[in-house]
Amino acid sequence: MFVTAIDLGSSQIKGIVADVKKDGSIVAVKTVKKKSNGIKKGEVVDIDETVKTLFEVLSEIKHFDKRSIKNVIFSLSGAKSKFLVSRAGISIPRPDLEIIQEDVDRVIKESMAVNLPPGWQIIHSIPREFVIDDIEVDDSNVVGLSGRKLEANVILLPVFSGLYKNFIKVAGLVLGKKSGFDGSLIFAPLASDRSVLSKNQRELGVILIDIGFGTTSFIVYQDGKMLMAKVLPVGSGNITNDIAIGLKCSINTAEAIKLTFGCAFARDVSTKDKVDLAQFEEGQSTEVSRRYIAEIIEVRVREIFSMVNDELKALSKAGKLPAGVVICGGGAKAPGILDLAREEMKMPAQIGFPNISEFEISHAQITNELDDPEMAVAAGLILHKMDLLKKGGAYSYGSGVSYTLNEPWYKKFIRNLIPSD
């Protein structure tokens, strides 16, 4: 069986194809990256552009093996999301007072009965802890235990309905009804968490910060419990804009300069180092200080860390997570970012790579492609999907959305993309 993960990023769409063997082993057989269009700050803002880009990605995957697009899981991101903890309780109706799976499902369903603003819907409901007869249970599996009352603190992750509906439209147009697509999606911070963080880090206390192009997401754990997950509407794309303004150059030139000469910690850069803009943009004759470029980058990265720190202060966890800061995403590749994170966050810091030991690798090139902080979400999607298949369950997904769109020019190509039954 093939499982394909698609990370819908603002700058790139990244995919991983895994071949799941009968013994449960996960063999990574292909990765793909394409420039993203139609997605801004983690949200689908242009359906046609997103569909065309995603079509190219899935065409490449389908060319590898037609079966590989029959079981697809997507990431869902965007700052229009919330993090809630809801508490609910039920009585155990049976004389023997033994808790069964039906009771667990019922208390989770009760927890979802919260008042949300109009236009919001819950995409995940995740039990954080259970309480039986006023005693908190460390084990998340309470089936088989006994008690008169079962309570649960459940993490709810709602998103703005427009964000979800646009995603469903794109998935439906690209994959079609014959694909078997069931609305499988994972909130992006949960995916990067699954592939990067260890159980020990979650127990000690840790924050994982995923710096993408359009957004920065983070997730906080302590004592093995998720305390917060949030997406901020700022990312490395803002750094590119800042460089373009500061150097009075084009966006493409600013991005190239950021990737080639960027550094997040200005003190690491000599004042004597110069960058000739002529090598990036015709007609430019200016030579600028590389330290000046680093100062532009540092200001924005400090702002991102400051925004995250404000959220930690609200949790009373600023500077108090023993496992410190783990940084993934494309922004994690910026030289000097760990020194800046240690200074700004007042905690130890490290780069977060996907745990590729959970995969079997089909060839050496796949190892290099997976061993990249940019691939954290895509790798986590695969691992999450496998967790769900092993448990025989699923997260709570939003309800299906019906829609009608005029058939665009590429629809006939999409029909050829979908393998016939």
C-alpha positions as CSV (number, residue, x, y, z in Angstrom):
1,M,0.0,0.0,0.0
2,F,1.2,3.5,-0.9
3,V,0.7,6.5,1.4
4,T,1.5,9.9,-0.1
5,A,1.9,13.1,2.1
6,I,1.5,16.5,0.6
7,D,2.7,19.6,2.6
8,L,0.9,22.6,1.1
9,G,3.4,25.4,1.8
10,S,3.3,29.1,0.8
11,S,6.6,28.8,-1.1
12,Q,6.8,25.1,-1.9
13,I,4.6,22.1,-2.1
14,K,6.5,19.1,-0.7
15,G,5.6,15.5,-1.0
16,I,6.7,12.1,0.2
17,V,5.6,8.8,-1.2
18,A,5.9,5.8,1.2
19,D,5.4,2.1,0.4
20,V,3.9,0.5,3.5
21,K,4.7,-3.2,3.7
22,K,2.6,-5.9,5.3
23,D,4.9,-6.0,8.3
24,G,4.2,-2.3,9.0
25,S,7.5,-1.1,7.8
26,I,7.5,2.3,6.0
27,V,9.7,2.5,2.9
28,A,10.3,6.1,1.6
29,V,10.4,5.7,-2.2
30,K,10.1,9.2,-3.5
31,T,10.1,12.9,-2.6
32,V,9.0,15.9,-4.7
33,K,9.2,19.6,-4.4
34,K,7.5,22.2,-6.6
35,K,7.2,26.0,-6.3
36,S,3.8,26.8,-4.8
37,N,1.3,29.1,-6.4
38,G,-2.1,30.3,-5.1
39,I,-1.2,29.7,-1.4
40,K,-0.5,32.7,0.9
41,K,0.3,32.5,4.6
42,G,-0.8,28.8,4.6
43,E,-4.2,29.5,3.0
44,V,-5.5,28.7,-0.4
45,V,-6.2,32.1,-1.9
46,D,-6.4,31.2,-5.6
47,I,-8.0,27.8,-6.2
48,D,-7.1,27.6,-9.9
49,E,-3.4,28.4,-9.3
50,T,-3.2,25.9,-6.4
51,V,-4.9,23.2,-8.4
52,K,-2.5,23.6,-11.4
53,T,0.5,23.4,-9.1
54,L,-0.8,20.5,-7.2
55,F,-1.7,18.8,-10.4
56,E,2.0,19.0,-11.5
57,V,3.1,17.5,-8.2
58,L,0.6,14.6,-8.4
59,S,1.4,14.1,-12.1
60,E,5.0,13.5,-11.1
61,I,4.0,11.2,-8.3
62,K,1.6,9.3,-10.6
63,H,4.3,8.9,-13.2
64,F,6.3,7.0,-10.5
65,D,3.4,4.7,-9.7
66,K,-0.3,5.1,-10.4
67,R,-1.3,3.5,-7.1
68,S,0.6,6.2,-5.1
69,I,-2.2,8.8,-5.3
70,K,-4.9,6.6,-4.0
71,N,-4.1,7.2,-0.4
72,V,-3.2,10.9,0.1
73,I,-2.9,12.9,3.3
74,F,-2.5,16.7,3.4
75,S,-1.3,19.3,5.8
76,L,-3.6,22.2,6.8
77,S,-2.1,25.4,8.1
78,G,-2.9,29.1,8.2
79,A,-3.2,31.6,11.0
80,K,-7.0,31.4,11.0
81,S,-7.0,28.6,13.6
82,K,-7.6,28.3,17.3
83,F,-6.4,26.2,20.2
84,L,-9.0,25.3,22.9
85,V,-9.1,22.9,25.8
86,S,-12.6,21.7,26.6
87,R,-13.6,19.6,29.6
88,A,-16.5,17.2,29.6
89,G,-17.8,14.4,31.8
90,I,-20.2,11.4,31.6
91,S,-21.5,8.8,34.0
92,I,-20.7,5.2,33.3
93,P,-24.1,3.6,32.8
94,R,-23.2,-0.1,33.3
95,P,-23.4,-2.0,36.7
96,D,-19.8,-3.2,36.4
97,L,-18.6,0.4,35.9
98,E,-16.1,-0.8,33.3
99,I,-15.1,1.9,30.8
100,I,-15.4,0.8,27.2
101,Q,-14.4,2.6,23.9
102,E,-18.0,3.8,23.5
103,D,-17.6,5.8,26.7
104,V,-14.4,7.4,25.6
105,D,-15.9,8.3,22.2
106,R,-18.9,9.8,24.0
107,V,-16.9,12.0,26.4
108,I,-14.8,13.3,23.5
109,K,-18.0,14.1,21.6
110,E,-19.4,15.9,24.6
111,S,-16.2,18.0,24.8
112,M,-16.8,19.3,21.3
113,A,-20.1,20.9,22.2
114,V,-18.5,24.4,22.6
115,N,-19.6,27.7,21.4
116,L,-17.5,28.7,18.4
117,P,-17.8,32.0,16.5
118,P,-19.9,31.6,13.3
119,G,-17.9,30.2,10.4
120,W,-15.5,28.1,12.5
121,Q,-15.3,24.3,12.6
122,I,-13.3,21.7,14.5
123,I,-10.8,19.6,12.5
124,H,-9.1,17.8,15.4
125,S,-10.2,16.7,18.9
126,I,-7.4,15.1,20.9
127,P,-7.7,13.9,24.5
128,R,-5.1,15.4,26.7
129,E,-5.9,13.7,30.0
130,F,-8.6,11.6,31.5
131,V,-10.1,11.8,35.0
132,I,-11.9,8.9,36.6
133,D,-13.8,9.7,39.8
134,D,-11.7,12.9,40.3
135,I,-8.4,11.0,39.9
136,E,-6.3,12.0,37.0
137,V,-5.1,9.0,35.0
138,D,-1.6,9.1,33.5
139,D,-2.3,6.4,30.9
140,S,-4.1,7.8,27.9
141,N,-5.8,4.4,27.3
142,V,-8.6,4.2,30.0
143,V,-10.5,1.4,28.3
144,G,-10.9,-1.5,30.7
145,L,-10.6,0.7,33.9
146,S,-13.5,1.2,36.2
147,G,-15.3,4.2,37.7
148,R,-18.6,5.9,38.1
149,K,-17.6,9.1,36.2
150,L,-15.3,9.6,33.3
151,E,-14.0,13.1,32.5
152,A,-11.7,14.3,29.8
153,N,-9.7,17.4,29.0
154,V,-9.7,17.5,25.2
155,I,-7.7,19.7,22.9
156,L,-9.9,21.2,20.1
157,L,-8.4,22.7,17.0
158,P,-10.9,24.7,15.0
159,V,-10.2,26.5,11.8
160,F,-12.0,29.2,9.9
161,S,-14.5,27.4,7.6
162,G,-13.3,29.3,4.5
163,L,-9.8,27.9,4.9
164,Y,-11.1,24.4,5.2
165,K,-13.6,24.7,2.3
166,N,-11.0,26.0,-0.1
167,F,-8.8,23.1,0.8
168,I,-11.6,20.6,0.1
169,K,-12.4,22.3,-3.2
170,V,-8.7,21.9,-4.3
171,A,-8.5,18.3,-3.1
172,G,-11.8,17.4,-4.8
173,L,-10.8,19.0,-8.1
174,V,-7.4,17.4,-8.3
175,L,-8.1,14.0,-6.9
176,G,-11.7,13.4,-7.9
177,K,-14.2,11.0,-6.4
178,K,-12.5,7.9,-7.7
179,S,-9.4,8.6,-5.7
180,G,-10.8,7.4,-2.5
181,F,-9.8,10.7,-0.8
182,D,-11.6,10.8,2.5
183,G,-10.8,14.3,3.7
184,S,-7.6,13.2,5.4
185,L,-5.7,16.2,6.7
186,I,-3.5,17.0,9.7
187,F,-2.9,20.4,11.3
188,A,0.6,21.2,10.2
189,P,2.1,21.8,13.7
190,L,0.9,18.3,14.7
191,A,2.7,16.8,11.7
192,S,6.1,18.5,12.4
193,D,5.7,17.5,16.1
194,R,5.3,13.9,15.1
195,S,8.4,13.7,12.9
196,V,10.8,15.8,15.0
197,L,10.1,15.7,18.7
198,S,11.0,12.7,21.0
199,K,8.9,11.4,23.9
200,N,11.7,12.6,26.2
201,Q,11.6,16.1,24.9
202,R,7.8,16.3,25.4
203,E,8.1,15.0,28.9
204,L,10.8,17.5,29.9
205,G,9.2,20.5,28.2
206,V,9.9,21.8,24.8
207,I,8.7,24.2,22.1
208,L,9.0,23.3,18.4
209,I,9.0,26.3,16.1
210,D,8.5,25.7,12.4
211,I,9.5,28.8,10.4
212,G,8.0,28.5,7.0
213,F,7.8,31.1,4.1
214,G,4.4,32.5,4.9
215,T,3.8,31.4,8.5
216,T,5.5,30.4,11.7
217,S,3.8,27.7,13.7
218,F,4.8,26.4,17.1
219,I,3.7,23.7,19.5
220,V,4.5,23.5,23.2
221,Y,4.7,20.4,25.5
222,Q,5.5,19.7,29.1
223,D,5.0,16.6,31.2
224,G,4.0,14.9,27.9
225,K,1.0,17.1,27.5
226,M,0.4,19.6,24.7
227,L,-0.1,23.1,26.1
228,M,-0.4,25.1,23.0
229,A,-0.3,24.9,19.2
230,K,-0.6,28.0,17.1
231,V,0.2,29.5,13.6
232,L,1.5,33.1,13.3
233,P,1.0,35.0,10.1
234,V,4.7,35.8,9.7
235,G,7.6,33.8,8.1
236,S,10.7,33.9,6.1
237,G,8.8,35.6,3.2
238,N,8.6,38.7,5.4
239,I,12.4,38.7,5.6
240,T,12.6,38.6,1.8
241,N,10.3,41.6,1.7
242,D,12.4,43.5,4.2
243,I,15.6,42.9,2.2
244,A,13.8,44.1,-1.0
245,I,12.9,47.3,0.7
246,G,16.2,47.8,2.5
247,L,18.3,47.2,-0.7
248,K,15.8,48.6,-3.1
249,C,15.9,45.5,-5.3
250,S,13.3,43.1,-6.7
251,I,11.7,40.3,-4.6
252,N,13.5,37.6,-6.7
253,T,16.9,39.3,-6.0
254,A,16.1,39.7,-2.3
255,E,15.2,36.0,-2.0
256,A,18.4,35.0,-3.8
257,I,20.5,37.2,-1.6
258,K,18.8,35.9,1.5
259,L,19.5,32.3,0.6
260,T,23.1,33.0,-0.6
261,F,24.4,35.5,1.9
262,G,21.8,35.6,4.7
263,C,22.6,35.3,8.4
264,A,20.2,35.6,11.3
265,F,22.9,36.8,13.8
266,A,24.6,39.9,12.6
267,R,27.5,39.7,15.0
268,D,28.7,36.6,13.2
269,V,29.3,38.6,10.0
270,S,32.3,40.7,9.4
271,T,31.8,44.4,8.5
272,K,34.3,44.0,5.7
273,D,32.2,41.4,3.8
274,K,30.5,43.0,0.8
275,V,27.8,41.7,-1.6
276,D,27.8,42.9,-5.2
277,L,24.1,43.2,-6.3
278,A,25.1,43.1,-10.0
279,Q,25.5,39.3,-9.7
280,F,21.8,39.0,-8.9
281,E,20.2,41.7,-10.9
282,E,21.1,43.3,-14.2
283,G,21.5,47.0,-14.0
284,Q,22.4,47.0,-10.3
285,S,25.9,48.4,-9.6
286,T,25.5,48.8,-5.8
287,E,27.8,47.0,-3.4
288,V,26.3,46.5,0.1
289,S,27.6,45.3,3.4
290,R,26.8,41.8,4.2
291,R,26.5,42.8,7.9
292,Y,23.7,45.3,6.8
293,I,21.8,42.4,5.2
294,A,22.2,40.3,8.3
295,E,20.9,43.2,10.5
296,I,17.8,43.3,8.3
297,I,17.3,39.6,8.8
298,E,18.0,39.6,12.5
299,V,15.4,42.3,13.2
300,R,12.6,40.2,11.6
301,V,13.7,36.9,13.2
302,R,13.9,38.6,16.6
303,E,10.4,39.8,16.1
304,I,9.2,36.2,15.3
305,F,10.9,34.9,18.4
306,S,9.4,37.7,20.4
307,M,5.9,36.9,19.2
308,V,6.4,33.2,20.2
309,N,7.9,34.3,23.6
310,D,4.7,36.4,24.3
311,E,2.7,33.2,23.9
312,L,5.0,31.4,26.3
313,K,4.7,34.2,28.8
314,A,0.9,33.8,28.7
315,L,1.5,30.1,29.6
316,S,4.1,31.1,32.3
317,K,6.6,28.9,30.4
318,A,9.0,31.6,28.9
319,G,12.6,30.4,29.6
320,K,11.3,27.4,31.6
321,L,11.3,24.5,29.2
322,P,14.2,22.2,30.0
323,A,14.4,20.7,26.5
324,G,14.4,24.2,25.1
325,V,13.7,25.3,21.5
326,V,13.7,23.1,18.5
327,I,13.5,24.9,15.1
328,C,12.4,23.3,11.8
329,G,11.1,24.5,8.5
330,G,13.0,26.3,5.8
331,G,13.8,29.2,8.2
332,A,15.8,26.8,10.4
333,K,18.5,26.7,7.7
334,A,19.5,30.4,8.3
335,P,23.1,30.6,9.6
336,G,23.2,32.0,13.1
337,I,19.6,31.2,14.0
338,L,20.5,29.0,16.9
339,D,22.6,31.7,18.6
340,L,19.8,34.2,18.1
341,A,17.2,31.7,19.5
342,R,19.3,31.1,22.6
343,E,19.7,34.8,23.2
344,E,16.1,35.7,22.5
345,M,14.3,32.7,24.1
346,K,16.7,32.2,27.0
347,M,16.7,28.5,26.5
348,P,18.9,25.8,24.7
349,A,18.2,25.5,21.0
350,Q,18.7,23.0,18.2
351,I,17.7,22.3,14.7
352,G,14.9,19.8,14.3
353,F,15.3,17.1,11.6
354,P,12.7,14.5,10.7
355,N,13.3,11.2,12.5
356,I,14.3,9.2,9.4
357,S,15.0,6.1,11.6
358,E,11.2,5.4,11.4
359,F,11.6,5.0,7.6
360,E,13.3,2.4,5.5
361,I,15.1,4.2,2.7
362,S,14.9,2.9,-0.9
363,H,18.1,4.6,-2.0
364,A,20.7,7.1,-0.7
365,Q,19.4,10.1,-2.4
366,I,16.1,9.8,-0.5
367,T,18.0,9.9,2.8
368,N,19.5,13.3,1.8
369,E,16.1,14.6,0.7
370,L,14.4,13.5,3.9
371,D,17.1,14.6,6.3
372,D,16.1,18.2,5.9
373,P,14.2,20.5,8.4
374,E,12.0,21.6,5.5
375,M,10.6,18.1,5.3
376,A,9.4,17.9,8.9
377,V,5.7,18.4,8.0
378,A,5.6,16.0,5.1
379,A,7.4,13.2,7.1
380,G,5.1,13.8,10.0
381,L,2.1,13.4,7.8
382,I,3.2,9.9,6.8
383,L,3.9,8.9,10.4
384,H,0.6,10.3,11.6
385,K,-1.3,8.4,8.9
386,M,0.5,5.2,10.0
387,D,-0.3,5.8,13.6
388,L,-4.0,6.2,12.7
389,L,-4.0,3.0,10.6
390,K,-2.4,1.0,13.4
391,K,-4.9,2.3,16.0
392,G,-7.8,1.7,13.6
393,G,-9.1,5.2,14.4
394,A,-8.9,8.8,13.2
395,Y,-8.9,12.3,14.3
396,S,-12.2,14.1,14.1
397,Y,-12.4,15.8,10.8
398,G,-14.7,18.6,9.7
399,S,-17.8,17.6,7.9
400,G,-17.8,17.2,4.1
401,V,-18.5,20.2,2.0
402,S,-20.6,20.2,-1.2
403,Y,-19.7,22.6,-4.0
404,T,-20.1,23.3,-7.6
405,L,-17.5,24.9,-9.8
406,N,-17.4,25.7,-13.5
407,E,-15.1,23.1,-15.3
408,P,-11.8,24.9,-16.0
409,W,-9.5,24.0,-18.9
410,Y,-7.4,21.6,-16.9
411,K,-10.3,19.3,-15.7
412,K,-9.9,17.0,-18.7
413,F,-6.2,16.5,-17.7
414,I,-7.3,15.7,-14.1
415,R,-9.6,13.0,-15.3
416,N,-6.6,11.3,-17.0
417,L,-4.6,11.7,-13.8
418,I,-6.9,9.6,-11.7
419,P,-6.3,5.9,-12.0
420,S,-9.4,4.0,-13.2
421,D,-11.0,1.4,-10.9
